[in-house]
C-alpha cells in the first residue's frame, strides 16, 4: 500500500478515533496520529510505518478511506 494513502485516514485505536496527520522521513517513515479531546485539545502519538500497517491489518476500524 502506498504510504500517502494513510494521510487523513481515521483509525479507531482503543475506542478513540485517531487521524493520520503527518508523515515524516527520519531513519524510517514515521506517522503522527492525532486525537481531538472533548475540551478541544489534542493528543498525539507517533508510529513507524510497520506499526501503523499492523494496526490496520489487525482489524481496527478504518474510516474515511477504503483501506483493505
C-alpha positions in Angstrom: 0.0 0.0 0.0 1.2 3.5 -0.8 2.1 5.5 2.3 0.3 8.6 1.0 -3.0 6.7 1.2 -2.8 6.8 5.1 -2.7 10.7 5.4 -6.2 11.9 6.5 -7.4 8.4 7.4 -9.1 8.0 10.7 -8.3 4.7 12.5 -10.1 3.6 15.7 -7.5 2.7 18.3 -8.6 1.8 21.9 -12.1 3.1 21.0 -10.7 6.5 20.1 -10.7 8.0 16.6 -7.1 8.9 15.6 -6.4 10.8 12.4 -3.2 10.1 10.5 -2.0 13.7 10.3 1.6 13.7 9.1 4.3 11.5 7.6 8.0 12.3 8.2 11.1 10.6 7.0 13.7 10.1 9.6 15.7 6.9 9.5 12.4 5.4 8.6 8.9 6.7 7.8 7.1 7.9 11.0 3.5 8.8 11.2 1.9 11.3 13.6 -1.6 10.4 14.6 -3.8 13.0 16.4 -7.0 12.6 18.6 -9.1 15.7 19.5 -10.4 15.5 23.0 -13.7 16.9 24.2 -12.1 20.1 25.5 -10.7 20.9 22.1 -7.1 19.9 22.9 -5.2 17.2 21.0 -3.3 14.1 22.0 -0.8 12.8 19.5 1.2 9.6 19.0 4.0 8.6 16.6 4.1 5.3 14.9 6.5 3.8 12.4 5.1 2.5 9.1 5.2 -1.1 10.2 3.3 -0.4 13.4 0.6 1.5 11.5 0.2 -1.2 9.0 -0.1 -3.9 11.7 -2.8 -1.8 13.4 -4.8 -1.6 10.2 -4.3 -5.3 9.4 -5.3 -6.3 12.9 -8.9 -5.3 12.1 -9.0 -1.8 13.7 -12.0 0.1 12.2 -10.7 2.5 9.4 -12.9 5.5 8.5 -12.7 8.0 5.6 -10.8 5.5 3.4 -11.1 2.2 1.6 -8.0 0.5 3.0 -8.1 -3.2 2.7 
